[in-house]
Amino acid sequence: MKKILSLSFVAASIAFLSCNSAPKADEAKTEDQQEVAAAEGTSYKVDSTQTVQFIGTKPVGQHQGTFNIKEGEFFVKNDALVTGGKLVFDINSLQVTDQDTSGAYKLKGHLLSPDFFDAGTNGTATFEITSVEPYTPDSTNTIVLDGATNTVKGNLTLKGVTKNVTFPAAITVTPATVTARANFNVNRTDWGLVYGNDQSLGDKFIRPEVNISFSITANK
């Protein structure tokens, strides 16, 4: 009987931990920084009131929040093809949007500290497109963004570290606007976002996968 109870407890524990994994989303491919080709076409400006959302998880729960887009633009050729673009994020604009707000202020300070984003030294982050290609279905992918139209590659710079990431996106171009939507997971440790105060304990309770999602509109 004790053995059965023990196995039940283990199973329940595993189920609980799995519930707090990163949200199911496309896994962004991460590579070394790549060259940015000169963008062609008409500039569409990104409204600076827009945000990017993130979700980080740990065995006992999750934290979610937003960063403001400080500035950005997309370039469109022949009124149809996005050829490049760049987004700048204001790290100090970080807002924790957890339903439980009791620890939000403390968490925000921790995330902006040198343990994570080191906002005092690295007040902005950037994403610069290196290529945009039509999305081609791949049978090896288990999750693909609903309505994906393109595969986007770009250099993401966080905390002074630049890596090239690849993810599916849904992009729509009209004569007046460009909209881009994506939802993917990245490994924060690729950018040195590691809780360093207690390497033997602290980081084990913060999962490396972080979910990033956005729906951005740019205007001509």
Stockholm file with secondary structure:
# STOCKHOLM 1.0

chainA/1-220         MKKILSLSFVAASIAFLSCNSAPKADEAKTEDQQEVAAAEGTSYKVDSTQTVQFIGTKPVGQHQGTFNIKEGEFFVKNDALVTGGKLVFDINSLQVTDQDTSGAYKLKGHLLSPDFFDAGTNGTATFEITSVEPYTPDSTNTIVLDGATNTVKGNLTLKGVTKNVTFPAAITVTPATVTARANFNVNRTDWGLVYGNDQSLGDKFIRPEVNISFSITANK
#=GR chainA/1-220 SS CHHHHHHHHHHHHHHHHHTTSCCSCEECEEEECCCCCCCCSEEEEECTTCEEEEEEEETTEEEEEEEEEEEEEEEEETTTEEEEEEEEEEEEEEEECCSCCTTHHHHHHHHHSTTTTCTTTCCEEEEEEEEEEECCCCTTCSCCCTTCCEEEEEEEEETTEEEEEEEEEEEEECSSEEEEEEEEEEEGGGGTCCCCSCTTTGGGGSCSEEEEEEEEEEEC
#=GC SS_cons         CHHHHHHHHHHHHHHHHHTTSCCSCEECEEEECCCCCCCCSEEEEECTTCEEEEEEEETTEEEEEEEEEEEEEEEEETTTEEEEEEEEEEEEEEEECCSCCTTHHHHHHHHHSTTTTCTTTCCEEEEEEEEEEECCCCTTCSCCCTTCCEEEEEEEEETTEEEEEEEEEEEEECSSEEEEEEEEEEEGGGGTCCCCSCTTTGGGGSCSEEEEEEEEEEEC
//
